Structure formats: structure tokens, C-alpha cells
Amino acid sequence: EFGPEIIASPRYQHWLDSMLNQWRVALHVIVWIDAPNAVLMDRIQARSRKHRVKQESEEAVYQFLDRYRICYHQIIDNITTDSDLLVLQFDTDQEKSDQIVDKILAALN
């Protein structure tokens, strides 16, 4: 999503399709943790580490996060097509880490 221009090339697209096919075969579960944009923005700004959008406006941060989310949706949709890959999605603003872990373990059993 944020890569150089080469990612639009047919050669790159061929490589990407190949990688997605390998993931489709290798993966059994995808665990997607997310939170609302406001929560993610607060977390980015509160941590001491640098982040690409740490000093950006709310609108810019939300656009950045939405772009990532759309990209992840596209990838997950691609690799789950015609597969029995389990996708577990959690909102870390609504569920605590230990609750998420319990749900993941229950789904794996």
C-alpha cells in the first residue's frame, strides 16, 4: 500500500500472487487485532517510539489507518477465497489480552 512504484509492475504482481498462494496453503488461522482509529491514534501518540504518523493531524492518521485496514481486508479476502482458513478478529478496545488469548485457544481446540 505504501511501497515504491515497482509494486504496480506486472512482475511484482506475479510475485505477490505467488506469495499469497503460498500463504493460502501454509496458514491455518489468521488473528487480526484492531481497534477504532481514535484508540490507535492515542496509542501511537502515547508511545515513545517514532511512528510515521505520530505528528500528523487526526485526519491524516485516520486516512493512514484506513488505508492499512483496506489493504489487510484485500489480502485476507484474497487468501481466504476457496479456503477453509479461519479468521479471528478482535477489537482490542473491547477485549482484554487474556480474553483474546482464551478465545484464540478455544478456536484452535
C-alpha positions as CSV (number, residue, x, y, z in Angstrom):
1,E,0.0,0.0,0.0
2,F,2.8,2.4,0.8
3,G,5.6,0.9,-1.2
4,P,7.6,2.2,-4.2
5,E,6.2,2.4,-7.7
6,I,7.6,-1.0,-8.6
7,I,4.7,-2.6,-6.7
8,A,2.4,-1.7,-9.6
9,S,4.5,-3.7,-12.1
10,P,3.3,-7.0,-13.6
11,R,6.4,-8.7,-12.3
12,Y,5.7,-7.6,-8.8
13,Q,2.0,-8.6,-9.1
14,H,3.1,-12.1,-10.3
15,W,5.4,-12.4,-7.2
16,L,2.6,-11.1,-4.9
17,D,0.2,-13.7,-6.3
18,S,2.7,-16.4,-5.7
19,M,3.3,-15.3,-2.1
20,L,-0.5,-15.1,-1.4
21,N,-0.9,-18.7,-2.8
22,Q,1.9,-19.9,-0.5
23,W,0.2,-18.2,2.4
24,R,-3.1,-19.7,1.5
25,V,-1.5,-23.2,1.7
26,A,0.7,-22.6,4.8
27,L,-1.7,-20.7,7.1
28,H,-4.5,-22.2,9.1
29,V,-5.5,-19.3,11.2
30,I,-5.3,-15.5,10.9
31,V,-5.6,-13.5,14.1
32,W,-6.5,-9.9,13.3
33,I,-6.3,-7.5,16.2
34,D,-7.6,-4.0,15.6
35,A,-9.1,-1.0,17.4
36,P,-11.0,2.1,16.4
37,N,-8.9,4.8,14.8
38,A,-9.2,7.1,17.8
39,V,-7.8,4.4,20.1
40,L,-5.0,3.6,17.7
41,M,-4.1,7.2,17.3
42,D,-3.9,7.6,21.1
43,R,-1.7,4.6,21.3
44,I,0.6,5.9,18.6
45,Q,1.0,9.3,20.2
46,A,1.4,7.9,23.7
47,R,4.3,5.6,23.0
48,S,7.9,6.8,23.0
49,R,8.9,5.2,19.7
50,K,8.7,7.0,16.5
51,H,5.8,6.4,14.1
52,R,5.2,7.5,10.6
53,V,2.1,9.5,11.5
54,K,2.8,10.3,15.2
55,Q,3.0,14.1,14.5
56,E,0.2,14.2,11.8
57,S,-3.3,15.6,12.1
58,E,-6.2,13.4,13.2
59,E,-7.5,13.3,9.6
60,A,-4.1,12.2,8.3
61,V,-3.8,9.5,10.9
62,Y,-7.3,8.2,10.3
63,Q,-6.6,8.1,6.5
64,F,-3.3,6.2,7.1
65,L,-5.0,3.7,9.4
66,D,-8.0,3.2,7.0
67,R,-5.6,2.6,4.1
68,Y,-3.8,-0.1,6.1
69,R,-7.2,-1.7,7.1
70,I,-8.4,-1.7,3.5
71,C,-5.2,-3.4,2.4
72,Y,-5.4,-6.0,5.1
73,H,-9.0,-6.7,4.1
74,Q,-8.0,-7.2,0.5
75,I,-5.1,-9.6,1.4
76,I,-7.3,-11.6,3.8
77,D,-10.2,-11.8,1.3
78,N,-7.7,-12.9,-1.4
79,I,-6.2,-15.7,0.7
80,T,-9.4,-16.9,2.2
81,T,-11.2,-17.3,-1.1
82,D,-11.8,-21.0,-1.7
83,S,-10.1,-22.0,1.5
84,D,-11.1,-23.1,5.0
85,L,-8.7,-20.6,6.6
86,L,-10.1,-19.4,10.0
87,V,-10.1,-15.7,10.5
88,L,-10.4,-14.5,14.1
89,Q,-10.9,-10.8,14.5
90,F,-10.7,-8.9,17.8
91,D,-11.2,-5.3,18.9
92,T,-8.5,-4.6,21.5
93,D,-10.5,-1.6,22.8
94,Q,-13.4,-4.0,23.7
95,E,-11.5,-7.1,24.8
96,K,-8.5,-7.6,27.1
97,S,-5.5,-9.5,26.0
98,D,-6.2,-12.5,28.2
99,Q,-9.8,-12.7,26.8
100,I,-8.4,-12.7,23.3
101,V,-5.9,-15.4,24.1
102,D,-8.7,-17.5,25.6
103,K,-10.8,-17.1,22.5
104,I,-7.9,-18.0,20.2
105,L,-7.0,-21.1,22.2
106,A,-10.7,-22.2,22.3
107,A,-10.9,-21.7,18.5
108,L,-7.8,-23.7,17.9
109,N,-9.1,-26.6,20.1
